[in-house]
Every structure is written in C-alpha cells, then in structure tokens.
C-alpha cells in the first residue's frame, strides 16, 4: 500500500481511537457496555434470533434447532472434509474444540438460564456471555494462525513477501490503536484521577505534575509511533526486493531501514534519559512522579536484522556481478 493512502488511513484511525478514548474517559459505563456487546457479536444476536424462532413453537422450534446444530457442527464438518482429503494439519484438533465451544456459547446465548449455575458469577450475564464469545474467537484465531504457520514453508518467496507486507500493515494498525486508544485513555484517566484527588491544589500547583504526566506518556508512546515509520521503510525494502533482490535500490533500502531503526533506538534511549533528568530537576514541585526503565529490544533486534540484510544483499550483489563478469 502506497504511503499516500496508508498515512491518511492511519491518521483517520488515530482520530477515531482518540475520540473513543475521550468518550470512554467521560462515559466509561456506556463504553464498557458497547465493548461487551462488540465482543458478543455475532453470537448474541444469532442467539436472540434463534430464541425468538424457537418460541414460535412447532416448525419454528425445529428450524431453530436445525440452525443451531448447523452452526455448531460447521467446524467439525470442515475437519471431517480435511481428514478425508488428507489436508488436515496438526491444528485440526482446534476445529473440534471450536465446535464444542460453539455448542456451549450458542446455547448460552439462546437460553442462559440452564447454564447459569455453572457459568454465571458476580460479573453478570452480559460479561459472562462476552467471555464465552471471546473464547470462540480466540479458538478460531489460534486455528487460523497455526494453519498459516503450517503453510508458510510451502509458499513461494513472492507469496511470503506479500504475507509479510500484510502483517506489517496489521502491525501498523495495532501500534496506532495502542497509542491513540489504549495509551491515550490511560493518560486521560491519570489526569482525571490526579485532578479529582487534588482538588485543594490551585491550577498552577497542579500544572507541573500534569505536564510531566503528558511528557511521560509521550516518551512511552514514542517507540510505537516511530515504529510506524520504521515499518514503512521495511515495506519499501520488501517492494524493491520483490522487483530485484540484487539491485542497488534494494541495497539502499536496506541501509535506510537500518539507519531508521538505529535512529529510533537512539531517540528512545535518550528520550528516557532526558525525561528522567528533567523530572529530577522539577521533583520539588511534582505531586506525582512516574519512573520506568525500558530498552526498545524489538527495534534493536530490527536494527541488527536490517544491517545483516544489507550486508547479505551487498555480498550477494557482489557475487552476482562477479559471476556475470566471467560470462
């Protein structure tokens, strides 16, 4: 995906996540209810529909049972087909588990009364139902991931590059959601809690602490935000390598990726240091001090990997040029 399209989409995602974080800060109960409903989708609506169909009696009840069995047995049927065609992998047992989870989850969504003695606790009906639905999604996700890992060794190189590009895009989306959703919500909640716990302080007295809370959040968010830029460099490298793995453009892209990773590591380490020194200098006027020590090991590993890739590309290109010289 070209950066002209990628960055506006990520910016739109960031704006949406930020708006959601602000909303949850002021309407946590409504947000929790919506999140629980989202986790229960589509099983809860299907369960409500099947319950309404069953209450019609006669043919409606039979149809509800038929749909219930059809939905729950679908993963087991897929496993049976794979076993017959001898295409089932080691992850096939997850399809059988998925059918079992669907039997329990769908029945709980249709008629929670009979299963409440085992499942319903202090968390309440909606939360327990969402937990059951989450287990189904996690089982499906585990099967899909293991299925993909089993097929990767047989994929063509270009196909692997396409999958890697897709995963990098998914990582971009995850990083943006983590910063502008989860971390921003955490910052707003900290600011709200601090203001509520220190109502006796004047605005001027609270301002230094609030400023450093924001700065600390920025320092924590910097690695994830800079990784978005690094991932863009990595996708550029994949595109050039797909066209010609031995070209000068591929070598230059590998060097740019290594330089970007190195810059991110330096920025993150020095950013933490400068924040710690500044917080120490203003400790006398701060009512809350947050300190942490983290090394961006993931970016450091990417830096070394990019440097190795650049070296391998250079050595392979030199060998290719030498062989072509003999010809």
N, C-alpha and C positions, 0 to 999 in steps of 0.2 A: 504493500500500500504506500502510495507516494505521500511525502510529508505535507504537501499542500492539502491533502484530505485528512491525513492522520492527526495533525496537530489541532485543527478545528474540532474534530470529533472528541479528542481528549479534553479540549477546553470546555466543550459542552458537557461532557461527563463530569468534569471538575465542578462546573457551576451547579449541576444537578445534585451532586453529592454534598456540596457546601450548603445548598438550600435545604437539603434533607437534614443535615447536621444542625442547622439553626432551628429548624422546625422541631426536631427531637429535643433540643435543649429546653424549649418552652412548652412542648406538648408530649412529654415522654410517654404518658399512658396511652394516648391515641396512637403514637408511633409504635409502641410495643404491640398494640392490638393489630395494627396493619401488618407488622412484621410477622406476627404469629399466623395471620391469615395467608400471607405470602408463602410461608413455609408449608402450609397445609394444602396449597394448590398443586394439582387439580383434584386431589383425592377427596378433600372435604366437599367441594361442590358435587362431585360424582356421587359421593355417599348420600348427600341430601337428595339428589335426584332419584337414586335407587330407592331410598326410603319412601319418598312420595309415590313412586311407581308401585312399590310393594303394598302400600296402604290402600291401593285401589282394589286389591283382592283378585282372586281368580287368575286370569291371564296376565294381569299386571304383576302379580306376585311371582308367577313363573318366569316372566320376562326379566324381572329384577334379579332373580336367582341365576338365570342364564347369563346375563351380562356380568354379574359378579364372578361367576366361575370363569367366564371367558377372559376377563381382565386379569384375574389372579393366576390362571394357568398359562397365560401367554409366554412368560419367561421359560417355564418348564417345557412348553411346546417347542420353543426355539432351541433349547438344549437338546431335545429329542431329535430335531432335524439335524443339528450339528453332529450329534453322535452317529446318526445314520449315514451322513455324508463324510464322516471321519474328519471333520473340520473343527471339532471342539478342542479347545486348548485347556491348559491347566486351570484356567479361570472359570471353567464351566460350572463348577460347584456353586459359584455365586449366583447363577441363574436359578438354581434350585432354592437357594436361600432367599432370593428375591421373591419367588413365588410364595414361600412361607410367610415372608414379611407382608406381602400384599394381602394374603388371606386375613391376617390379623388386623392390619391397618384399615383395609376397606370395610371389614365388619365393624371395627370400632367407629369408623366414620358413619356407618349406616345405623348401627344400634349400639351406642356406647354403654347402655345400661347393663348388659350381660357381662361385659369385660371390665367394668369399672372396679370390681372388687380386687382385681389383680393390678390394674394399671393406674387407676385414679388415685392421686395423692394430694397433698396440700397445694401443689402447683395449680390445680384446677383442670377442667375438661379441655379447654382450648390449648393450653400449653402441652398437656399430655398427648393430645391429638397431633399437634405440630411436631412433637418428638418422634412419634411413630412415623409420620410422613418423612421427616428428616432421615430416619434410618433407611427408608426405602430409597431416597435419593442418593444417600451415601453408598448403599449397596450397588445401585446402578452405576454410579461414578467409578467405584472400585472395579467393577467388571469392565467398563469401557477403557479405563487406564491400563489394566492388565492385558486386555485384548490388544490394545495398541502396542504395548511393550513387546508382546509376543510376535507381532507382525513386523516390527521395525527392522530386524535383521534381513528380512526378505525384500525390503523396499529398495527401489532404485535410488541412486545418490540424489538425483534431482527431486525425487519424491520426498526424501528425507529433508532436503533443504526447504521444501515447501512446508512440511510439518513444523520444522524449527522456526520458520518465519511466523507461522500461525501461533505457535506457543509464545514467541516473543511479543506478538501483539496482545495476546491474552495477559502476559505479564505486565505490559504497559497499562492495560485497563485495571488490573489488580492494584498496581502501585498508585495510580491516580485515585482510585476509590479508597485505598488505605490512608492516603494523605488528606484528601479533601472530605472524606467521610468519617472514618474512624478517628484519626488523629485530631482533626478539627473539632469533632464532637468532644473529644477528651479535653482539649484546650478550653472550649466554651464552658464545659462543665466545671473545670478547675476555677475559671474566672468567676463563675456564678457562685460556687461554693465558698471561695475566698471572700467575695463581697458580702455574702449572707453571714459569714462567721465574724466579720469585722465591721459591722455597721457603726460602731462607735468611732471608727477612724474617719478622718476627713478624706476628701477625694485626693488631695495632694499627698497624704500619707500612704494611701493605697497605691498610687500611681507607680512608684518604683517597682514594687512587687509584681504588679500586673504586667509591667513592661518586661520584666525578666521571665515571667511565665510565657509570654509571647515569644521572646527570644529563644527560650529553651525549646519551645515547640518547633520553631524554625530550624534550629540546629538538629533536632531529631528527624525532621521531615526532609532535610537537605539530601541525605543519601538516596532516598526513594525518588525524589524529584530529578536528581542528577542521573539516576539510573535510566530514566526515560530517555534522556539524551544519549546515554551510552548504548541503549538498545537500538536507537535509530542508527548509530554508527555500525552496530553489529548487523542490522538488516541491510545496510549499504554494502557491507562486506559480502554477505550472502548473495546479493544480487550480482555483484561483479564476479564473484567466484562461480556463480551459475553460468555466466556468459563465457568466461575463460579463467580457469583457476591459476594459470601461469602468467597472466598479463601484468603489466606494470600498474594498471588500475587496481587489481586485486591486492598487490603488494602495498600500494599506497593506502588502500582502505584498511588493511590490517594494521599498518603503522598508525593511522588515525584512531582506530579503535583502541590500540594500546595506549596512545597518548591521552585519549579521553578517560580511560579507566585510571591511569596514573594521576591525572588531574583531579578526579573525583576523590581518590584516596587521600591526596594531599589536602584538598579542601575540607574533607570531613574531619581529619585528624586535627588540623589547625583550627577549624571552627570550634571543635570541642574545647581545645586549649584556650582560645581567646574568650569563649563564653565563661569558662571556669575562672579565668583571671579577672574578667570584668565583674562576675558575681562576687568574687572575693573582695574586690575593691569597694563594692557597694553593699557589703554584708551588713554594715551598721544600720542601714535604712530598710532592709528587707525583712518582712514578717514571715516569709516562706522561702526556703532555699531548696532547690532540686539539683541533685548532682548524679551523674551517671558516667560510666566509662565503657565505651564500646568501640570496637575496631571493625571497620567495614570489610570483614573477611571475604564476603561474596564478591565485592568489587575488586579486592586484592587478587583473588583467585582468577577473576576475569582478566585482570591486567596481565598476569603471568601467562594465561592461556592465549591471549591475543599476541603477546610477544613471541610465544612459541610458534603460533600460527604464522606470524610474519616471517620468522626465521625459516620455517619449513617451506613457505611459498618462495622465499628468496633462494634457498638451496635447490628446490625442485626446478625453479625457473632457470637457474644457472646450469643445472644438469641437462635440461631440455635444450637450452641454447647451445651447449657444448655438443650434444648429440646431433643437432641439426647442422652444426658447423662441419662435422665429419661427412655428413651427407652432401 
